[in-house]
Every structure is written in structure tokens, then in C-alpha cells.
Amino acid sequence: MLRASVYVTLRRGVLDPQGETIKSSLNRLGFEEVVGVRAGKYLELDLCTEDAALARPRLEAMCRQLLANPVIEDYTLEIEELEAPCDSA
């Protein structure tokens, strides 16, 4: 079984109101050293396959079609092998 970690972030240049709100709140709490925050999404997908080479293009398609908005978001993928059999997920 494989586990894919998907990190989705707004592209540089796209306004990030959630990140700005977090930064402002941290500054008000006394964390003045924080000068920038970019908010994003983290997703874990467990895949019933052992073949990372075949899984990667499928994951890319998932990201393009649903998990990320390719107009304003970028994504990165990490794939790791799990010891668990597919039926234990």
C-alpha cells in the first residue's frame, strides 16, 4: 500500500486573505517576527497499490481535476510505501 501526501498552496502573487489573517493574529499575540504566512491544504491519500510509478500520474490527475485549482494553486506530492496490506485501510 502507498500513502500520498498532497500539499496544496496558493500560487505566488495570488492574494491569501487567510494567511494575512493568521499573520495579523500572530502579530497581535506578540509574535512580531512573523512577517508572512501562506495558508494551504494538506491531504493524505492511502492507495491500494504497490507501484509508485503508476500511482504518480494518477495522483497528478486527481490534483488537476479535483484536489487543487490549477488556475490559482500549486501542489506537490510525496509518496511513501506502507507495510499495511490494502484490506487494512
N, CA and C atoms as a LAMMPS dump frame, in Angstrom:
ITEM: TIMESTEP
0
ITEM: NUMBER OF ATOMS
267
ITEM: BOX BOUNDS ff ff ff
-5.0000000000000000e+02 5.0000000000000000e+02
-5.0000000000000000e+02 5.0000000000000000e+02
-5.0000000000000000e+02 5.0000000000000000e+02
ITEM: ATOMS id mol type element x y z
1 1 1 N 0.858 -1.171 0
2 1 2 C 0 0 0
3 1 3 C 0.897 1.226 0
4 2 1 N 0.423 2.288 -0.635
5 2 2 C 1.143 3.553 -0.679
6 2 3 C 0.343 4.636 0.029
7 3 1 N 1.043 5.594 0.571
8 3 2 C 0.405 6.792 1.123
9 3 3 C 0.962 7.994 0.373
10 4 1 N 0.059 8.787 -0.161
11 4 2 C 0.448 10.011 -0.855
12 4 3 C 0.121 11.205 0.028
13 5 1 N 1.094 12.077 0.194
14 5 2 C 0.878 13.344 0.888
15 5 3 C 0.804 14.426 -0.175
16 6 1 N -0.283 15.181 -0.155
17 6 2 C -0.512 16.227 -1.143
18 6 3 C -0.544 17.567 -0.421
19 7 1 N 0.313 18.471 -0.848
20 7 2 C 0.376 19.823 -0.287
21 7 3 C -0.125 20.788 -1.356
22 8 1 N -1.189 21.516 -1.044
23 8 2 C -1.781 22.46 -1.985
24 8 3 C -1.6 23.865 -1.415
25 9 1 N -1.013 24.744 -2.203
26 9 2 C -0.792 26.124 -1.768
27 9 3 C -1.205 27.088 -2.878
28 10 1 N -1.543 28.288 -2.471
29 10 2 C -1.844 29.319 -3.457
30 10 3 C -0.572 29.691 -4.205
31 11 1 N -0.706 29.983 -5.478
32 11 2 C 0.448 30.411 -6.27
33 11 3 C 0.934 31.766 -5.778
34 12 1 N 2.226 31.999 -5.938
35 12 2 C 2.787 33.313 -5.6
36 12 3 C 2.053 34.367 -6.422
37 13 1 N 1.766 35.477 -5.805
38 13 2 C 1.058 36.552 -6.483
39 13 3 C -0.45 36.511 -6.276
40 14 1 N -0.971 35.377 -5.822
41 14 2 C -2.407 35.268 -5.528
42 14 3 C -2.614 35.724 -4.087
43 15 1 N -3.542 36.648 -3.898
44 15 2 C -3.819 37.139 -2.552
45 15 3 C -4.271 36.003 -1.651
46 16 1 N -3.793 36.032 -0.4
47 16 2 C -4.094 34.987 0.564
48 16 3 C -4.696 35.621 1.818
49 17 1 N -6.013 35.922 1.805
50 17 2 C -6.626 36.567 2.96
51 17 3 C -6.534 35.73 4.235
52 18 1 N -6.608 34.411 4.121
53 18 2 C -6.493 33.561 5.305
54 18 3 C -5.09 33.676 5.893
55 19 1 N -4.078 33.662 5.047
56 19 2 C -2.708 33.827 5.513
57 19 3 C -2.495 35.177 6.176
58 20 1 N -3.062 36.218 5.598
59 20 2 C -2.933 37.567 6.18
60 20 3 C -3.61 37.646 7.546
61 21 1 N -4.774 37.012 7.688
62 21 2 C -5.473 36.999 8.973
63 21 3 C -4.654 36.266 10.025
64 22 1 N -4.071 35.14 9.648
65 22 2 C -3.23 34.385 10.586
66 22 3 C -2.023 35.216 10.997
67 23 1 N -1.36 35.851 10.036
68 23 2 C -0.197 36.7 10.334
69 23 3 C -0.56 37.823 11.284
70 24 1 N -1.662 38.505 11.011
71 24 2 C -2.094 39.611 11.876
72 24 3 C -2.392 39.126 13.288
73 25 1 N -3.055 37.982 13.385
74 25 2 C -3.382 37.434 14.699
75 25 3 C -2.126 37.053 15.471
76 26 1 N -1.169 36.431 14.794
77 26 2 C 0.09 36.075 15.452
78 26 3 C 0.831 37.326 15.924
79 27 1 N 0.846 38.359 15.091
80 27 2 C 1.491 39.622 15.477
81 27 3 C 0.826 40.213 16.712
82 28 1 N -0.514 40.197 16.765
83 28 2 C -1.234 40.732 17.922
84 28 3 C -0.978 39.918 19.185
85 29 1 N -0.675 38.637 19.021
86 29 2 C -0.376 37.775 20.168
87 29 3 C 1.073 37.908 20.631
88 30 1 N 1.811 38.795 19.976
89 30 2 C 3.182 39.035 20.399
90 30 3 C 4.243 38.362 19.552
91 31 1 N 3.871 37.71 18.497
92 31 2 C 4.834 37.058 17.617
93 31 3 C 5.165 37.985 16.448
94 32 1 N 5.827 39.096 16.779
95 32 2 C 6.113 40.126 15.782
96 32 3 C 7.089 39.674 14.703
97 33 1 N 7.844 38.596 14.973
98 33 2 C 8.818 38.13 13.988
99 33 3 C 8.163 37.496 12.759
100 34 1 N 6.861 37.188 12.851
101 34 2 C 6.156 36.606 11.707
102 34 3 C 5.829 37.726 10.729
103 35 1 N 6.418 37.65 9.538
104 35 2 C 6.21 38.697 8.539
105 35 3 C 5.43 38.206 7.325
106 36 1 N 5.154 36.921 7.271
107 36 2 C 4.379 36.394 6.157
108 36 3 C 3.847 35.009 6.468
109 37 1 N 2.626 34.757 6.016
110 37 2 C 2.002 33.439 6.166
111 37 3 C 1.274 33.124 4.871
112 38 1 N 1.475 31.915 4.37
113 38 2 C 0.717 31.412 3.231
114 38 3 C -0.032 30.178 3.724
115 39 1 N -1.341 30.203 3.665
116 39 2 C -2.159 29.079 4.11
117 39 3 C -2.376 28.112 2.945
118 40 1 N -2.585 26.858 3.271
119 40 2 C -2.814 25.857 2.241
120 40 3 C -3.571 24.668 2.795
121 41 1 N -3.535 23.577 2.039
122 41 2 C -4.219 22.341 2.428
123 41 3 C -3.212 21.201 2.43
124 42 1 N -3.434 20.258 3.323
125 42 2 C -2.641 19.038 3.356
126 42 3 C -3.605 17.862 3.313
127 43 1 N -3.379 16.936 2.398
128 43 2 C -4.242 15.764 2.277
129 43 3 C -3.377 14.513 2.265
130 44 1 N -3.871 13.433 2.88
131 44 2 C -3.237 12.124 2.823
132 44 3 C -4.181 11.174 2.108
133 45 1 N -3.663 10.489 1.116
134 45 2 C -4.448 9.512 0.376
135 45 3 C -3.753 8.163 0.497
136 46 1 N -4.473 7.154 0.971
137 46 2 C -3.958 5.792 1.022
138 46 3 C -4.402 5.087 -0.245
139 47 1 N -3.442 4.492 -0.953
140 47 2 C -3.712 3.873 -2.242
141 47 3 C -3.437 2.376 -2.182
142 48 1 N -4.356 1.608 -2.672
143 48 2 C -4.195 0.158 -2.692
144 48 3 C -3.424 -0.227 -3.955
145 49 1 N -2.131 0.025 -3.922
146 49 2 C -1.216 -0.335 -4.998
147 49 3 C 0.186 -0.363 -4.428
148 50 1 N 1.057 -1.065 -5.09
149 50 2 C 2.463 -1.121 -4.662
150 50 3 C 3.353 -0.374 -5.647
151 51 1 N 2.795 0.079 -6.759
152 51 2 C 3.581 0.647 -7.846
153 51 3 C 3.526 2.176 -7.838
154 52 1 N 4.54 2.799 -7.25
155 52 2 C 4.58 4.261 -7.157
156 52 3 C 4.678 4.911 -8.536
157 53 1 N 5.347 4.244 -9.476
158 53 2 C 5.492 4.805 -10.819
159 53 3 C 4.153 4.912 -11.529
160 54 1 N 3.263 3.964 -11.292
161 54 2 C 1.921 4.038 -11.876
162 54 3 C 1.006 4.946 -11.063
163 55 1 N 1.241 5.036 -9.763
164 55 2 C 0.389 5.854 -8.899
165 55 3 C 0.596 7.346 -9.147
166 56 1 N 1.835 7.753 -9.429
167 56 2 C 2.122 9.192 -9.578
168 56 3 C 1.258 9.867 -10.652
169 57 1 N 1.165 9.35 -11.877
170 57 2 C 0.31 10.039 -12.857
171 57 3 C -1.163 10.062 -12.457
172 58 1 N -1.605 9.026 -11.756
173 58 2 C -2.993 9.02 -11.276
174 58 3 C -3.194 10.114 -10.231
175 59 1 N -2.217 10.255 -9.334
176 59 2 C -2.287 11.315 -8.321
177 59 3 C -2.241 12.697 -8.965
178 60 1 N -1.396 12.85 -9.98
179 60 2 C -1.336 14.134 -10.705
180 60 3 C -2.706 14.467 -11.292
181 61 1 N -3.359 13.472 -11.857
182 61 2 C -4.698 13.691 -12.43
183 61 3 C -5.699 14.072 -11.347
184 62 1 N -5.624 13.41 -10.192
185 62 2 C -6.516 13.758 -9.074
186 62 3 C -6.326 15.209 -8.662
187 63 1 N -5.073 15.631 -8.594
188 63 2 C -4.79 17.012 -8.196
189 63 3 C -5.321 18.003 -9.22
190 64 1 N -5.066 17.738 -10.501
191 64 2 C -5.52 18.656 -11.549
192 64 3 C -7.042 18.725 -11.637
193 65 1 N -7.705 17.586 -11.424
194 65 2 C -9.149 17.534 -11.631
195 65 3 C -9.982 17.894 -10.408
196 66 1 N -9.426 17.714 -9.187
197 66 2 C -10.256 17.939 -8.004
198 66 3 C -9.534 18.567 -6.818
199 67 1 N -8.371 18.073 -6.482
200 67 2 C -7.741 18.463 -5.217
201 67 3 C -7.154 19.867 -5.227
202 68 1 N -6.755 20.364 -6.385
203 68 2 C -6.188 21.707 -6.49
204 68 3 C -6.851 22.44 -7.646
205 69 1 N -6.947 23.75 -7.516
206 69 2 C -7.432 24.58 -8.608
207 69 3 C -6.203 25.038 -9.389
208 70 1 N -5.955 24.47 -10.572
209 70 2 C -4.713 24.765 -11.287
210 70 3 C -4.569 26.219 -11.723
211 71 1 N -5.629 26.988 -11.681
212 71 2 C -5.547 28.399 -12.049
213 71 3 C -4.85 29.211 -10.962
214 72 1 N -5.139 28.904 -9.682
215 72 2 C -4.59 29.722 -8.594
216 72 3 C -3.76 28.943 -7.576
217 73 1 N -3.699 27.596 -7.718
218 73 2 C -2.993 26.795 -6.719
219 73 3 C -1.912 25.925 -7.356
220 74 1 N -0.86 25.687 -6.583
221 74 2 C 0.174 24.72 -6.921
222 74 3 C 0.049 23.549 -5.964
223 75 1 N 0.632 22.415 -6.328
224 75 2 C 0.621 21.262 -5.429
225 75 3 C 1.941 20.518 -5.562
226 76 1 N 2.285 19.82 -4.495
227 76 2 C 3.416 18.91 -4.512
228 76 3 C 2.961 17.576 -3.937
229 77 1 N 3.611 16.518 -4.378
230 77 2 C 3.262 15.166 -3.955
231 77 3 C 4.46 14.487 -3.321
232 78 1 N 4.199 13.718 -2.286
233 78 2 C 5.185 12.814 -1.705
234 78 3 C 4.511 11.457 -1.589
235 79 1 N 5.224 10.413 -1.993
236 79 2 C 4.664 9.068 -1.947
237 79 3 C 5.56 8.199 -1.079
238 80 1 N 4.948 7.469 -0.15
239 80 2 C 5.71 6.563 0.704
240 80 3 C 5.048 5.191 0.711
241 81 1 N 5.859 4.17 0.883
242 81 2 C 5.349 2.814 0.984
243 81 3 C 4.958 2.521 2.425
244 82 1 N 3.829 1.86 2.59
245 82 2 C 3.36 1.436 3.91
246 82 3 C 3.451 -0.075 3.995
247 83 1 N 3.673 -0.562 5.196
248 83 2 C 3.757 -2.006 5.415
249 83 3 C 2.388 -2.673 5.427
250 84 1 N 1.34 -1.897 5.669
251 84 2 C -0.002 -2.442 5.82
252 84 3 C -0.535 -3.004 4.488
253 85 1 N -1.246 -4.118 4.538
254 85 2 C -1.895 -4.627 3.324
255 85 3 C -3.089 -3.75 2.954
256 86 1 N -3.527 -3.844 1.729
257 86 2 C -4.611 -2.99 1.23
258 86 3 C -5.915 -3.151 2.01
259 87 1 N -6.241 -4.315 2.49
260 87 2 C -7.516 -4.51 3.158
261 87 3 C -7.565 -3.94 4.58
262 88 1 N -6.434 -3.394 5.079
263 88 2 C -6.433 -2.859 6.447
264 88 3 C -6.714 -1.364 6.507
265 89 1 N -6.896 -0.746 5.362
266 89 2 C -7.068 0.718 5.329
267 89 3 C -8.398 1.16 5.857
